[in-house]
Amino acid sequence: MVVFKKPQSVRLIFIMLGALLLAGCASPPPSNQSNVCDIFRQYPDWYEDALDMEDEWGTPIQVAMAFIKQESSFRHDARPPKKYVLGFIPWGRMSSAYGYAQAQDPAWSDYQKATNNGGSRTNFDDALMFVGWYTHETQRQLGISKWDAYNQYLAYHEGRGGYKRGSYKSKPTLIKVSRRVEQQAKDYGWQLKQCRQELEDNRSWWPF
């Protein structure tokens, strides 16, 4: 006698398999985040995404990559910490920031409207394009060079309005973080010069 599984059980199995497949599609953070050459060696498609972003918006690859490292440590599903009432009752999160670039809901919506790009904050290429667009708009509106990682990051973190008001001046921790982003961008830029030809040569056989 053949016993068939209940349809509900079969559906549950497919749902679980689908969830596992989706989880497997997400790239884990790079093994060596301090070296942009190693990052691109591990994920050659990220180099292609970075080239597309630089071509589209003119933001240096090293600046955008330094932003992503600071914002999410290259975790696709990064979120800010949760808020707690009375110290132990979960009550939402500190902000709506999400994904590689920690783009908040209003800024992501502005990006989608301005570029007609649906995209997802958990996709590396979309997140990198968002950083390129944001820094491009910051240069257009505030006159901050796209190569100026320090001031660009302050405007990224505080919003352009906050930057104009000088809100960062009362936040010494943020200023230290911005200096760290600036140094990371410089390090990435120097490293990229050393391996740029290697990365370009590898593009000839990379099929995607």
Backbone as a printed PyTorch tensor [residue, N CA C, xyz], in Angstrom:
tensor([[[  0.8420,  -1.2020,   0.0000],
         [  0.0000,   0.0000,   0.0000],
         [  0.8770,   1.2520,   0.0000]],

        [[  0.6470,   2.1520,  -0.9670],
         [  1.4300,   3.3810,  -1.0540],
         [  0.7500,   4.4810,  -0.2600]],

        [[  1.5000,   5.1310,   0.6110],
         [  0.9520,   6.2130,   1.4310],
         [  1.4820,   7.5380,   0.9120]],

        [[  0.6000,   8.4220,   0.4930],
         [  0.9940,   9.7280,  -0.0140],
         [  1.0120,  10.7420,   1.1220]],

        [[  1.9730,  11.6290,   1.0720],
         [  2.0490,  12.6930,   2.0800],
         [  0.9340,  13.6910,   1.8580]],

        [[  0.5460,  14.3150,   2.9270],
         [ -0.4900,  15.3350,   2.8320],
         [  0.0450,  16.5210,   2.0400]],

        [[ -0.8140,  17.1730,   1.2560],
         [ -0.3760,  18.3480,   0.4730],
         [  0.2830,  19.4030,   1.3260]],

        [[ -0.2130,  19.5850,   2.5790],
         [  0.3700,  20.6060,   3.4450],
         [  1.8350,  20.2930,   3.7410]],

        [[  2.1270,  19.0110,   3.9250],
         [  3.5040,  18.6160,   4.2250],
         [  4.4050,  18.8510,   3.0300]],

        [[  3.8920,  18.5440,   1.8360],
         [  4.6690,  18.7570,   0.6280],
         [  4.9660,  20.2440,   0.4320]],

        [[  3.9450,  21.0870,   0.6470],
         [  4.1470,  22.5280,   0.5060],
         [  5.1840,  23.0320,   1.5010]],

        [[  5.1220,  22.4860,   2.7260],
         [  6.0640,  22.9100,   3.7530],
         [  7.4960,  22.5650,   3.3560]],

        [[  7.6660,  21.3840,   2.7660],
         [  8.9940,  20.9590,   2.3430],
         [  9.5300,  21.9100,   1.2750]],

        [[  8.6590,  22.2560,   0.2910],
         [  9.0900,  23.1640,  -0.7750],
         [  9.4190,  24.5520,  -0.2290]],

        [[  8.6360,  25.0100,   0.7460],
         [  8.8940,  26.3180,   1.3540],
         [ 10.2540,  26.3200,   2.0480]],

        [[ 10.5430,  25.2390,   2.7750],
         [ 11.8150,  25.1450,   3.4960],
         [ 12.9950,  25.0840,   2.5230]],

        [[ 12.8220,  24.3180,   1.4400],
         [ 13.8810,  24.2310,   0.4280],
         [ 14.1120,  25.5790,  -0.2420]],

        [[ 13.0210,  26.2970,  -0.5230],
         [ 13.1410,  27.6150,  -1.1290],
         [ 13.8750,  28.5830,  -0.2290]],

        [[ 13.5650,  28.5220,   1.0660],
         [ 14.2360,  29.4110,   2.0220],
         [ 15.7290,  29.1180,   2.0760]],

        [[ 16.0830,  27.8250,   2.0450],
         [ 17.4910,  27.4480,   2.0700],
         [ 18.2230,  27.9280,   0.8230]],

        [[ 17.5580,  27.8140,  -0.3310],
         [ 18.1640,  28.2700,  -1.5800],
         [ 18.3880,  29.7690,  -1.5700]],

        [[ 17.4030,  30.5250,  -1.0720],
         [ 17.5440,  31.9790,  -1.0050],
         [ 18.6690,  32.3780,  -0.0770]],

        [[ 18.7620,  31.6680,   1.0580],
         [ 19.8300,  31.9670,   2.0110],
         [ 21.1870,  31.6920,   1.3880]],

        [[ 21.2580,  30.6320,   0.5670],
         [ 22.5140,  30.2860,  -0.0610],
         [ 22.9380,  31.2650,  -1.1310]],

        [[ 21.9880,  32.0320,  -1.6780],
         [ 22.3060,  32.9820,  -2.7440],
         [ 23.0170,  34.2200,  -2.2180]],

        [[ 22.8620,  34.5190,  -0.9370],
         [ 23.4760,  35.7140,  -0.3690],
         [ 24.9700,  35.4820,  -0.1780]],

        [[ 25.7860,  36.4080,  -0.6670],
         [ 27.2330,  36.2790,  -0.5300],
         [ 27.6410,  36.5880,   0.9040]],

        [[ 28.4180,  35.7220,   1.5340],
         [ 28.9180,  36.0390,   2.8760],
         [ 29.9060,  37.1880,   2.7950]],

        [[ 30.1510,  37.8970,   3.8820],
         [ 31.1050,  39.0040,   3.8580],
         [ 32.4820,  38.5240,   3.3950]],

        [[ 33.2330,  39.3720,   2.7100],
         [ 34.5720,  38.9900,   2.2430],
         [ 35.4650,  38.5530,   3.3990]],

        [[ 36.3770,  37.6450,   3.0920],
         [ 37.2680,  37.1150,   4.1270],
         [ 38.2340,  38.1680,   4.6410]],

        [[ 38.7110,  39.0360,   3.7490],
         [ 39.6530,  40.0810,   4.1320],
         [ 39.1000,  41.4330,   3.7000]],

        [[ 38.4060,  42.0960,   4.6080],
         [ 37.7440,  43.3540,   4.2720],
         [ 38.7020,  44.5430,   4.2460]],

        [[ 39.9000,  44.3610,   4.7290],
         [ 40.8420,  45.4800,   4.7820],
         [ 41.5870,  45.6670,   3.4640]],

        [[ 41.4290,  44.7220,   2.5300],
         [ 42.1330,  44.8040,   1.2560],
         [ 41.1430,  44.6870,   0.1060]],

        [[ 40.9730,  45.7650,  -0.6400],
         [ 39.9760,  45.7840,  -1.7130],
         [ 40.3520,  44.8310,  -2.8470]],

        [[ 41.6440,  44.5780,  -3.0400],
         [ 42.0660,  43.6250,  -4.0630],
         [ 41.5820,  42.2150,  -3.7080]],

        [[ 41.7370,  41.8520,  -2.4310],
         [ 41.2720,  40.5370,  -1.9850],
         [ 39.7580,  40.4280,  -2.0900]],

        [[ 39.0690,  41.5270,  -1.8070],
         [ 37.6090,  41.5290,  -1.9250],
         [ 37.1920,  41.2330,  -3.3620]],

        [[ 37.8100,  41.9210,  -4.3000],
         [ 37.4480,  41.7340,  -5.7100],
         [ 37.9500,  40.4050,  -6.2700]],

        [[ 39.0320,  39.8690,  -5.6960],
         [ 39.4680,  38.5310,  -6.1060],
         [ 38.4430,  37.4880,  -5.6550]],

        [[ 37.9090,  37.7000,  -4.4570],
         [ 36.9230,  36.7540,  -3.9400],
         [ 35.5950,  36.8780,  -4.6760]],

        [[ 35.2320,  38.1250,  -5.0100],
         [ 33.9680,  38.3820,  -5.7130],
         [ 34.2240,  39.2210,  -6.9740]],

        [[ 34.6600,  38.5720,  -8.0550],
         [ 34.9410,  39.3200,  -9.2950],
         [ 33.7370,  40.0950,  -9.8100]],

        [[ 32.5220,  39.5850,  -9.5600],
         [ 31.3370,  40.3040, -10.0330],
         [ 31.1700,  41.6290,  -9.2930]],

        [[ 31.6810,  41.7300,  -8.0730],
         [ 31.6200,  42.9980,  -7.3460],
         [ 32.5020,  44.0440,  -8.0300]],

        [[ 33.6030,  43.6150,  -8.6100],
         [ 34.4570,  44.5560,  -9.3370],
         [ 33.7070,  45.1070, -10.5430]],

        [[ 32.9800,  44.2310, -11.2290],
         [ 32.1700,  44.6810, -12.3690],
         [ 31.1120,  45.6840, -11.9020]],

        [[ 30.4830,  45.3930, -10.7600],
         [ 29.4790,  46.3080, -10.2080],
         [ 30.1110,  47.6610,  -9.8680]],

        [[ 31.3260,  47.6150,  -9.3090],
         [ 32.0130,  48.8520,  -8.9300],
         [ 32.3750,  49.6790, -10.1620]],

        [[ 32.7970,  49.0040, -11.2220],
         [ 33.1070,  49.7130, -12.4650],
         [ 31.8580,  50.3780, -13.0390]],

        [[ 30.7380,  49.6530, -12.9990],
         [ 29.4790,  50.2160, -13.4990],
         [ 29.0810,  51.4500, -12.6970]],

        [[ 29.2400,  51.3780, -11.3660],
         [ 28.8930,  52.5120, -10.5060],
         [ 29.7740,  53.7110, -10.8140]],

        [[ 31.0840,  53.4720, -10.9380],
         [ 32.0140,  54.5650, -11.2100],
         [ 31.7230,  55.2040, -12.5660]],

        [[ 31.3840,  54.3740, -13.5380],
         [ 31.0670,  54.8870, -14.8700],
         [ 29.7680,  55.6920, -14.8670]],

        [[ 28.7920,  55.2320, -14.0860],
         [ 27.4810,  55.8880, -14.0500],
         [ 27.5060,  57.1990, -13.2790]],

        [[ 28.1840,  57.2260, -12.1240],
         [ 28.0850,  58.3780, -11.2320],
         [ 29.3950,  59.1240, -11.0110]],

        [[ 30.5240,  58.5340, -11.3970],
         [ 31.7960,  59.2260, -11.2310],
         [ 32.3710,  59.1550,  -9.8360]],

        [[ 31.7600,  58.3970,  -8.9620],
         [ 32.2730,  58.2410,  -7.5990],
         [ 33.4030,  57.2210,  -7.6080]],

        [[ 34.5740,  57.5580,  -7.0650],
         [ 35.6910,  56.6060,  -7.0640],
         [ 35.3150,  55.2930,  -6.3700]],

        [[ 35.7650,  54.2130,  -6.9330],
         [ 35.4570,  52.8860,  -6.3800],
         [ 35.8740,  52.7980,  -4.9200]],

        [[ 37.0500,  53.3210,  -4.6040],
         [ 37.5550,  53.1820,  -3.2390],
         [ 36.6860,  53.9240,  -2.2230]],

        [[ 36.0800,  55.0180,  -2.6350],
         [ 35.2130,  55.7760,  -1.7250],
         [ 33.9250,  55.0080,  -1.4560]],

        [[ 33.2880,  54.5240,  -2.5130],
         [ 32.0400,  53.7730,  -2.3430],
         [ 32.2680,  52.5010,  -1.5420]],

        [[ 33.3720,  51.8130,  -1.7950],
         [ 33.6610,  50.5760,  -1.0630],
         [ 33.9570,  50.8590,   0.4060]],

        [[ 34.6060,  51.9720,   0.6930],
         [ 34.8640,  52.3450,   2.0860],
         [ 33.5540,  52.6330,   2.8140]],

        [[ 32.5940,  53.2510,   2.1250],
         [ 31.2750,  53.5070,   2.7100],
         [ 30.5910,  52.1900,   3.0630]],

        [[ 30.5950,  51.2440,   2.1250],
         [ 29.9240,  49.9610,   2.3470],
         [ 30.5730,  49.2280,   3.5190]],

        [[ 31.8980,  49.2390,   3.5790],
         [ 32.5850,  48.5730,   4.6920],
         [ 32.1740,  49.1670,   6.0230]],

        [[ 32.1400,  50.4930,   6.1000],
         [ 31.7670,  51.1430,   7.3550],
         [ 30.3050,  50.8990,   7.7160]],

        [[ 29.4380,  50.9550,   6.7250],
         [ 28.0060,  50.8680,   7.0000],
         [ 27.5490,  49.4610,   7.3800]],

        [[ 28.0660,  48.4460,   6.7100],
         [ 27.5130,  47.1030,   6.9290],
         [ 28.5480,  46.0060,   7.0820]],

        [[ 29.8290,  46.3350,   6.9420],
         [ 30.8780,  45.3070,   6.8960],
         [ 30.5540,  44.2680,   5.8290]],

        [[ 29.9480,  44.7400,   4.7450],
         [ 29.6110,  43.9230,   3.5770],
         [ 28.5980,  42.8140,   3.9030]],

        [[ 27.7150,  43.0770,   4.8740],
         [ 26.6200,  42.1320,   5.1790],
         [ 25.3590,  42.5890,   4.4500]],

        [[ 24.7790,  41.7140,   3.6650],
         [ 23.6510,  42.1010,   2.8140],
         [ 22.4060,  42.4630,   3.5970]],

        [[ 22.2360,  41.8750,   4.7900],
         [ 21.0130,  42.0900,   5.5640],
         [ 21.2510,  42.8930,   6.8400]],

        [[ 22.2840,  43.7160,   6.8350],
         [ 22.6130,  44.4960,   8.0330],
         [ 21.4720,  45.4440,   8.4050]],

        [[ 21.2250,  45.5490,   9.6860],
         [ 20.2230,  46.4730,  10.2350],
         [ 20.7920,  47.1480,  11.4690]],

        [[ 20.2830,  48.3270,  11.8230],
         [ 20.7350,  48.9890,  13.0540],
         [ 20.2170,  48.2460,  14.2810]],

        [[ 20.7700,  48.5390,  15.4490],
         [ 20.3370,  47.8530,  16.6690],
         [ 18.8630,  48.1120,  16.9860]],

        [[ 18.2820,  47.2140,  17.7550],
         [ 16.8990,  47.3780,  18.1950],
         [ 16.8230,  48.3510,  19.3630]],

        [[ 15.6660,  48.9920,  19.4720],
         [ 15.3890,  49.8360,  20.6300],
         [ 14.6470,  49.0050,  21.6760]],

        [[ 14.8510,  49.3550,  22.9510],
         [ 14.1890,  48.6160,  24.0200],
         [ 13.5230,  49.5900,  24.9950]],

        [[ 12.3170,  49.2500,  25.3920],
         [ 11.5920,  50.0060,  26.4100],
         [ 11.8550,  49.3590,  27.7610]],

        [[ 12.1510,  50.1760,  28.7550],
         [ 12.4720,  49.6920,  30.0970],
         [ 13.7030,  48.7980,  30.1090]],

        [[ 14.4780,  48.8850,  29.0370],
         [ 15.7250,  48.1470,  29.0030],
         [ 15.6460,  46.7140,  28.5310]],

        [[ 14.4190,  46.1820,  28.3430],
         [ 14.3500,  44.7710,  27.9460],
         [ 13.2020,  44.4570,  26.9880]],

        [[ 12.2770,  45.3790,  26.7530],
         [ 11.1490,  45.1170,  25.8610],
         [ 11.5000,  45.6200,  24.4540]],

        [[ 11.6050,  44.7230,  23.4560],
         [ 11.9350,  45.1570,  22.0840],
         [ 10.8920,  46.1390,  21.5480]],

        [[ 11.3700,  47.2230,  20.9340],
         [ 10.4510,  48.2480,  20.4350],
         [ 10.9780,  48.8350,  19.1220]],

        [[ 11.0050,  48.0060,  18.1010],
         [ 11.4710,  48.4680,  16.7990],
         [ 12.9750,  48.6550,  16.7500]],

        [[ 13.4430,  49.3180,  15.6890],
         [ 14.8720,  49.5550,  15.5120],
         [ 15.1850,  51.0480,  15.5330]],

        [[ 16.4800,  51.3500,  15.6490],
         [ 16.9180,  52.7340,  15.7670],
         [ 16.5560,  53.5540,  14.5320]],

        [[ 16.5530,  52.9080,  13.3580],
         [ 16.1800,  53.5900,  12.1180],
         [ 15.7740,  52.5420,  11.0940]],

        [[ 15.3660,  52.9970,   9.9200],
         [ 14.9440,  52.0870,   8.8550],
         [ 16.1020,  51.6710,   7.9580]],

        [[ 17.3330,  51.9940,   8.3350],
         [ 18.5040,  51.6500,   7.5350],
         [ 18.5620,  50.1420,   7.3210]],

        [[ 18.9650,  49.7580,   6.1060],
         [ 18.9460,  48.3310,   5.7750],
         [ 19.9020,  48.0380,   4.6300]],

        [[ 20.4790,  46.8530,   4.6550],
         [ 21.2760,  46.3710,   3.5370],
         [ 22.7230,  46.8270,   3.5510]],

        [[ 23.4130,  46.5330,   2.4450],
         [ 24.8360,  46.8360,   2.3220],
         [ 25.1430,  48.3020,   2.6120]],

        [[ 24.3320,  49.2030,   2.0610],
         [ 24.6200,  50.6360,   2.1790],
         [ 23.9140,  51.2920,   3.3570]],

        [[ 23.1390,  50.5080,   4.1210],
         [ 22.3530,  51.0520,   5.2330],
         [ 21.5160,  52.2480,   4.7940]],

        [[ 20.9320,  52.1340,   3.6210],
         [ 20.0610,  53.1920,   3.1030],
         [ 18.7430,  53.1900,   3.8730]],

        [[ 18.3090,  54.3530,   4.3310],
         [ 17.0390,  54.4530,   5.0320],
         [ 15.8900,  54.5510,   4.0230]],

        [[ 14.7020,  54.2260,   4.4880],
         [ 13.5330,  54.1590,   3.5990],
         [ 13.3410,  55.4230,   2.7580]],

        [[ 13.3570,  56.6360,   3.3430],
         [ 13.1270,  57.8390,   2.5260],
         [ 14.1970,  58.0330,   1.4540]],

        [[ 15.4670,  57.8200,   1.8090],
         [ 16.5560,  58.0160,   0.8470],
         [ 16.4820,  56.9730,  -0.2620]],

        [[ 16.1530,  55.7370,   0.1090],
         [ 16.0360,  54.6860,  -0.9100],
         [ 14.8760,  54.9880,  -1.8580]],

        [[ 13.7950,  55.4960,  -1.3100],
         [ 12.6450,  55.8610,  -2.1410],
         [ 13.0200,  56.9860,  -3.1010]],

        [[ 13.7680,  57.9880,  -2.6070],
         [ 14.2250,  59.0890,  -3.4750],
         [ 15.1040,  58.5510,  -4.5960]],

        [[ 15.9710,  57.6210,  -4.2570],
         [ 16.8620,  57.0240,  -5.2570],
         [ 16.0600,  56.2910,  -6.3300]],

        [[ 15.0780,  55.5220,  -5.9030],
         [ 14.2650,  54.7710,  -6.8620],
         [ 13.5070,  55.7070,  -7.7980]],

        [[ 12.9550,  56.7900,  -7.2390],
         [ 12.2080,  57.7400,  -8.0570],
         [ 13.1250,  58.4890,  -9.0230]],

        [[ 14.3050,  58.8510,  -8.5510],
         [ 15.2280,  59.6410,  -9.3710],
         [ 15.8370,  58.8270, -10.5000]],

        [[ 15.9970,  57.5180, -10.2990],
         [ 16.7040,  56.6900, -11.2830],
         [ 15.7900,  55.6920, -11.9910]],

        [[ 14.5200,  55.6130, -11.5580],
         [ 13.5950,  54.6010, -12.0930],
         [ 14.1560,  53.1910, -11.9360]],

        [[ 14.8690,  53.0160, -10.8370],
         [ 15.4800,  51.7210, -10.5500],
         [ 14.7560,  51.0870,  -9.3760]],

        [[ 14.1730,  49.9140,  -9.6030],
         [ 13.5080,  49.2170,  -8.4980],
         [ 14.5490,  48.7900,  -7.4860]],

        [[ 15.3020,  47.7770,  -7.8320],
         [ 16.4450,  47.3830,  -7.0220],
         [ 16.1010,  46.8830,  -5.6400]],

        [[ 17.1390,  46.4620,  -4.9400],
         [ 16.9990,  45.9450,  -3.5830],
         [ 18.2200,  46.3320,  -2.7700]],

        [[ 17.9910,  46.7350,  -1.5440],
         [ 19.1000,  47.1240,  -0.6790],
         [ 19.9770,  45.9460,  -0.2910]],

        [[ 19.5020,  44.7180,  -0.5160],
         [ 20.2930,  43.5330,  -0.1860],
         [ 21.1070,  43.0350,  -1.3710]],

        [[ 20.9880,  43.6780,  -2.5300],
         [ 21.8150,  43.3620,  -3.6960],
         [ 23.0100,  44.3020,  -3.7190]],

        [[ 24.2000,  43.7400,  -3.8580],
         [ 25.4030,  44.5550,  -3.7930],
         [ 25.4350,  45.6070,  -4.8900]],

        [[ 25.0850,  45.2150,  -6.1150],
         [ 25.1570,  46.1740,  -7.2200],
         [ 24.1960,  47.3360,  -7.0210]],

        [[ 22.9760,  47.0600,  -6.5430],
         [ 22.0110,  48.1310,  -6.2980],
         [ 22.4740,  49.0480,  -5.1720]],

        [[ 23.0150,  48.4440,  -4.1020],
         [ 23.4840,  49.2370,  -2.9630],
         [ 24.6460,  50.1410,  -3.3650]],

        [[ 25.5590,  49.6140,  -4.1850],
         [ 26.7010,  50.4050,  -4.6200],
         [ 26.2480,  51.5470,  -5.5220]],

        [[ 25.2660,  51.2760,  -6.3780],
         [ 24.7090,  52.3300,  -7.2320],
         [ 24.0620,  53.4150,  -6.3780]],

        [[ 23.4200,  53.0190,  -5.2880],
         [ 22.8120,  53.9980,  -4.3870],
         [ 23.8800,  54.9310,  -3.8160]],

        [[ 24.9960,  54.3630,  -3.3730],
         [ 26.0860,  55.1830,  -2.8320],
         [ 26.6070,  56.1430,  -3.9060]],

        [[ 26.7610,  55.6210,  -5.1310],
         [ 27.2130,  56.4750,  -6.2210],
         [ 26.2540,  57.6160,  -6.4780]],

        [[ 24.9580,  57.2970,  -6.5190],
         [ 23.9390,  58.3340,  -6.7410],
         [ 23.9500,  59.3530,  -5.6030]],

        [[ 24.0260,  58.8750,  -4.3530],
         [ 23.9440,  59.7880,  -3.2120],
         [ 25.1330,  60.7470,  -3.2060]],

        [[ 26.3270,  60.2240,  -3.4240],
         [ 27.5040,  61.0920,  -3.4240],
         [ 27.4880,  62.0520,  -4.6120]],

        [[ 26.9390,  61.5990,  -5.7370],
         [ 26.7900,  62.4780,  -6.8970],
         [ 25.8670,  63.6520,  -6.5680]],

        [[ 24.7430,  63.3440,  -5.9220],
         [ 23.7960,  64.3930,  -5.5480],
         [ 24.3880,  65.3230,  -4.4870]],

        [[ 25.2030,  64.7630,  -3.5930],
         [ 25.8470,  65.5970,  -2.5730],
         [ 26.8090,  66.5760,  -3.2210]],

        [[ 27.5440,  66.1220,  -4.2060],
         [ 28.4250,  67.0430,  -4.9330],
         [ 27.6180,  68.1150,  -5.6640]],

        [[ 26.5180,  67.6980,  -6.2760],
         [ 25.6950,  68.6430,  -7.0410],
         [ 25.0490,  69.6810,  -6.1240]],

        [[ 24.5760,  69.2500,  -4.9690],
         [ 23.8430,  70.1550,  -4.0910],
         [ 24.7290,  70.9320,  -3.1200]],

        [[ 25.8180,  70.3010,  -2.6650],
         [ 26.6460,  70.9280,  -1.6390],
         [ 28.0470,  71.2790,  -2.1230]],

        [[ 28.4020,  70.8070,  -3.3000],
         [ 29.7220,  71.1260,  -3.8300],
         [ 30.8580,  70.3160,  -3.2340]],

        [[ 30.5350,  69.2150,  -2.5460],
         [ 31.5760,  68.3710,  -1.9450],
         [ 32.0930,  67.3890,  -2.9940]],

        [[ 33.3990,  67.3990,  -3.2060],
         [ 34.0020,  66.5130,  -4.1970],
         [ 33.6910,  65.0450,  -3.8860]],

        [[ 33.4850,  64.2540,  -4.9300],
         [ 33.2550,  62.8170,  -4.7570],
         [ 34.4970,  62.1040,  -4.2450]],

        [[ 35.6330,  62.7380,  -4.3620],
         [ 36.8800,  62.1690,  -3.8580],
         [ 37.0890,  62.4870,  -2.3730]],

        [[ 36.2940,  63.3930,  -1.8320],
         [ 36.4090,  63.8220,  -0.4280],
         [ 35.5970,  62.8670,   0.4480]],

        [[ 36.1950,  61.7290,   0.7810],
         [ 35.4670,  60.6990,   1.5280],
         [ 35.0270,  61.2080,   2.9060]],

        [[ 35.8240,  62.0510,   3.5350],
         [ 35.5080,  62.5440,   4.8820],
         [ 34.2050,  63.3380,   4.8970]],

        [[ 34.1250,  64.3880,   4.1020],
         [ 32.9220,  65.2190,   4.1070],
         [ 31.7380,  64.5330,   3.4190]],

        [[ 32.0320,  63.7260,   2.4110],
         [ 30.9470,  62.9790,   1.7760],
         [ 30.2990,  62.0320,   2.7780]],

        [[ 31.1030,  61.3950,   3.6100],
         [ 30.5210,  60.4620,   4.5870],
         [ 29.7190,  61.2030,   5.6550]],

        [[ 30.2100,  62.3670,   6.0710],
         [ 29.4420,  63.1570,   7.0380],
         [ 28.0610,  63.4930,   6.4720]],

        [[ 28.0120,  63.8870,   5.1940],
         [ 26.7300,  64.2160,   4.5610],
         [ 25.8820,  62.9660,   4.3660]],

        [[ 26.5300,  61.8380,   4.1260],
         [ 25.8240,  60.5610,   3.9650],
         [ 25.1690,  60.1550,   5.2840]],

        [[ 25.9000,  60.3030,   6.3650],
         [ 25.4130,  59.8900,   7.6800],
         [ 24.3650,  60.8500,   8.2330]],

        [[ 24.6120,  62.1300,   8.1110],
         [ 23.7360,  63.1370,   8.7140],
         [ 22.6170,  63.5870,   7.7840]],

        [[ 22.7050,  63.2240,   6.5070],
         [ 21.7970,  63.7930,   5.5270],
         [ 22.3420,  65.1470,   5.1030]],

        [[ 21.9860,  65.5690,   3.9010],
         [ 22.5520,  66.8330,   3.3990],
         [ 22.0970,  68.0260,   4.2310]],

        [[ 20.8460,  67.9750,   4.6920],
         [ 20.3560,  69.0620,   5.5320],
         [ 21.1180,  69.1360,   6.8390]],

        [[ 21.3560,  67.9890,   7.4520],
         [ 22.1110,  67.9530,   8.6990],
         [ 23.5330,  68.4390,   8.5070]],

        [[ 24.1170,  68.0600,   7.3860],
         [ 25.4860,  68.5080,   7.1050],
         [ 25.5290,  70.0330,   6.9710]],

        [[ 24.5720,  70.6070,   6.2500],
         [ 24.5340,  72.0640,   6.0700],
         [ 24.3670,  72.7790,   7.4040]],

        [[ 23.6070,  72.1600,   8.3170],
         [ 23.4100,  72.7580,   9.6450],
         [ 24.6090,  72.5310,  10.5520]],

        [[ 25.5310,  71.6670,  10.1450],
         [ 26.7000,  71.3840,  10.9730],
         [ 26.4050,  70.4790,  12.1480]],

        [[ 25.4110,  69.5990,  11.9970],
         [ 25.0110,  68.7330,  13.1060],
         [ 26.1510,  67.8160,  13.5600]],

        [[ 27.0530,  67.4960,  12.6610],
         [ 28.1540,  66.5860,  12.9840],
         [ 29.1670,  67.2000,  13.9430]],

        [[ 29.1780,  68.5270,  14.0220],
         [ 30.1740,  69.2030,  14.8480],
         [ 30.0460,  68.8690,  16.3290]],

        [[ 28.8570,  68.4630,  16.7490],
         [ 28.6460,  68.0890,  18.1580],
         [ 28.7150,  66.5780,  18.3530]],

        [[ 29.2640,  65.8670,  17.3670],
         [ 29.3330,  64.4060,  17.4230],
         [ 30.7680,  63.9480,  17.1840]],

        [[ 31.5910,  64.0090,  18.2310],
         [ 33.0060,  63.6400,  18.0640],
         [ 33.2160,  62.2000,  17.6020]],

        [[ 32.3290,  61.2990,  18.0260],
         [ 32.4630,  59.9000,  17.5950],
         [ 32.2590,  59.7760,  16.0910]],

        [[ 31.2630,  60.4940,  15.5590],
         [ 31.0090,  60.4720,  14.1240],
         [ 32.1900,  61.0430,  13.3520]],

        [[ 32.7910,  62.1020,  13.8780],
         [ 33.9480,  62.6960,  13.2200],
         [ 35.0940,  61.6880,  13.1520]],

        [[ 35.2860,  60.9180,  14.2190],
         [ 36.3270,  59.8850,  14.2170],
         [ 36.0120,  58.8050,  13.1870]],

        [[ 34.7470,  58.4240,  13.1210],
         [ 34.3420,  57.4070,  12.1420],
         [ 34.5790,  57.9130,  10.7210]],

        [[ 34.2540,  59.1750,  10.4860],
         [ 34.4400,  59.7500,   9.1620],
         [ 35.9140,  59.7830,   8.7790]],

        [[ 36.7700,  60.0600,   9.7410],
         [ 38.2120,  60.0310,   9.4720],
         [ 38.6550,  58.6020,   9.1540]],

        [[ 38.0300,  57.6320,   9.8270],
         [ 38.3580,  56.2330,   9.5550],
         [ 37.9250,  55.8380,   8.1400]],

        [[ 36.7570,  56.3190,   7.7230],
         [ 36.2850,  56.0550,   6.3670],
         [ 37.2310,  56.7030,   5.3550]],

        [[ 37.6620,  57.9250,   5.6590],
         [ 38.5950,  58.6270,   4.7850],
         [ 39.8830,  57.8250,   4.6130]],

        [[ 40.4310,  57.3090,   5.7160],
         [ 41.6630,  56.5350,   5.6480],
         [ 41.4480,  55.2230,   4.9160]],

        [[ 40.2920,  54.6040,   5.1450],
         [ 39.9940,  53.3550,   4.4480],
         [ 39.9150,  53.5750,   2.9450]],

        [[ 39.3090,  54.6780,   2.5380],
         [ 39.2260,  55.0010,   1.1130],
         [ 40.6260,  55.1990,   0.5250]],

        [[ 41.5080,  55.8620,   1.2710],
         [ 42.8820,  56.0550,   0.8030],
         [ 43.6020,  54.7160,   0.6700]],

        [[ 43.4130,  53.8450,   1.6730],
         [ 44.0430,  52.5190,   1.6180],
         [ 43.5200,  51.7160,   0.4300]],

        [[ 42.2050,  51.7140,   0.2600],
         [ 41.6160,  50.9980,  -0.8740],
         [ 42.1370,  51.5540,  -2.2030]],

        [[ 42.2670,  52.8770,  -2.2730],
         [ 42.7410,  53.4980,  -3.5050],
         [ 44.1610,  53.0710,  -3.8360]],

        [[ 45.0370,  53.0450,  -2.8270],
         [ 46.4130,  52.6210,  -3.0440],
         [ 46.4640,  51.1490,  -3.4490]],

        [[ 45.6660,  50.3160,  -2.7600],
         [ 45.6410,  48.8810,  -3.0730],
         [ 45.1360,  48.6430,  -4.4940]],

        [[ 44.1150,  49.3920,  -4.8690],
         [ 43.5190,  49.1990,  -6.1920],
         [ 44.5230,  49.4950,  -7.3020]],

        [[ 45.3930,  50.4740,  -7.0650],
         [ 46.4220,  50.7750,  -8.0600],
         [ 47.3550,  49.5850,  -8.2690]],

        [[ 47.5970,  48.8250,  -7.1950],
         [ 48.5200,  47.6960,  -7.2770],
         [ 47.9320,  46.5010,  -8.0290]],

        [[ 46.6130,  46.3570,  -7.9910],
         [ 45.9990,  45.1560,  -8.5760],
         [ 45.0600,  45.4570,  -9.7290]],

        [[ 44.9920,  46.7110, -10.1460],
         [ 44.0260,  47.0880, -11.1880],
         [ 44.2500,  46.3100, -12.4790]],

        [[ 45.5120,  46.1800, -12.8840],
         [ 45.7920,  45.4610, -14.1230],
         [ 45.4220,  43.9890, -14.0110]],

        [[ 45.6900,  43.4100, -12.8610],
         [ 45.3090,  42.0110, -12.6200],
         [ 43.7970,  41.8310, -12.7260]],

        [[ 43.0560,  42.7430, -12.1190],
         [ 41.5970,  42.6580, -12.1610],
         [ 41.0870,  42.8300, -13.5860]],

        [[ 41.7020,  43.7390, -14.3270],
         [ 41.2990,  43.9560, -15.7150],
         [ 41.6070,  42.7330, -16.5720]],

        [[ 42.7730,  42.1230, -16.3470],
         [ 43.1360,  40.9200, -17.0980],
         [ 42.1640,  39.7800, -16.8170]],

        [[ 41.7290,  39.6770, -15.5650],
         [ 40.8190,  38.5940, -15.1880],
         [ 39.4320,  38.7650, -15.7870]],

        [[ 39.1030,  40.0030, -16.1750],
         [ 37.7840,  40.2430, -16.7540],
         [ 37.6130,  39.5100, -18.0920]],

        [[ 38.7240,  39.2240, -18.7390],
         [ 38.6430,  38.5800, -20.0610],
         [ 38.0980,  37.1720, -19.9880]],

        [[ 38.2500,  36.5150, -18.8060],
         [ 37.7040,  35.1610, -18.6930],
         [ 36.5150,  35.0900, -17.7530]],

        [[ 36.2310,  36.1790, -17.0230],
         [ 35.0700,  36.1430, -16.1180],
         [ 33.7850,  36.2030, -16.9640]],

        [[ 32.9250,  35.1550, -16.8880],
         [ 31.8030,  35.0290, -17.8300],
         [ 30.5760,  35.8480, -17.5160]],

        [[ 30.5410,  36.5370, -16.3690],
         [ 29.2950,  37.2030, -15.9760],
         [ 29.4390,  38.7130, -16.0270]]])
